[in-house]
Amino acid sequence: AAKRFKRTGSGKFKRSQAFTSHILTKKSTKRKRQLRSTLTVCKADHMSVRKMLPNL
């Protein structure tokens, strides 16, 4: 799990978006460009990620 998440300065976790690895021909350029951005982990999943990454 450590390869999938990075800790921010404020203690939140950054994650990359799914649906970007294959079957990209049917997805529009706009959709693929928007999927390149990173997101923060939502509040509901924050505790689960913290338990998976005790050293981060």
Secondary structure, DSSP 8 states (H G I E B T S, - for coil): -TTTEEE-TTS-EEEE-SS-SS--TTS-HHHHHHHTSEEE--HHHHHHHHHH-TT-
